């Protein structure tokens, strides 16, 4: 690319960034989040937001303005308008809005990644997962190139074009998946494929089992045997993909579900802990405080106070 082409591309990127901010400001005049259409979520915040813990399905995440970070186990992933975040298995993560103000609010979007769509795009475009790809971490932050940014802009334009949304949104979503593949995310996106062989499919199956049976005792030896793996091999591959051990994964799901039960169903801490699989209330409270920064009763009281503001 010569100097003139580089300058033209830089101008295109800048123009797209400005359009995105202006469009998001129109669509989201107040703080909050909503599902714009199937699988696309938009959010705005005029102030930094502390950890929002949840179990998210695979998605492509992009910051239009501001800055955000994601906590997964002990790892921290930061991204901004120059980068995107992608995760390709169900993960118990915590999102934090770091950069936001009334003058420059945070704007962000999340596009869920449908496994059947990813499989279709990979097959039609000729991308293949390779041996050893199962060990690729399921979460990553990467630079946004001009072509990917252009596709994001065109997707957000549909928010103000209801008539064209049904026809064009699936096409642009496919393009975004293609751009991710072309940008080097093929190994990561391979986690979504049911046809993936070997350790990729085994670890995805293990994650699904942990999600479904989080309140039951964790039987590592039995799980590894059912998946046709050694205990050490199962631990190694699970941690390389999910960035935490199976026990840590289960614990985070349990604690997030307990928090939901206390907040949404008005359960006390002991009952919520027991419901999600804890037998010792003291042990539950200790783990809860370690993850959420406060004991259950105080944390829930603070959450309710924030909801009333």
Secondary structure, DSSP 8 states (H G I E B T S, - for coil): --HHHHHHHHHHHHHHHHHHHHHHHHH-SSSEEEEEETTEEEEEESS-EEEEEEEE-SEEEEEEESEEEEEETTEEEEEETTEEEEE-S-EEEEEEEEE--SSS-EEEEEEE--HHHHHHHHHHHT----TTGGGS-SEEEEE--HHHHHHHHHHHHGGG-HHHHHHHHHHHHHHHHHHHIIIIIHHHHGGG-TT--HHHHHHHHHHHHHHHTTTS---HHHHHHHTT--HHHHHHHHHHHHSS-HHHHHHHHHHHHHHHHHHHS---HHHHHHHTT-S-HHHHHHHHHHHHSS-HHHHHHHHHHHHH-
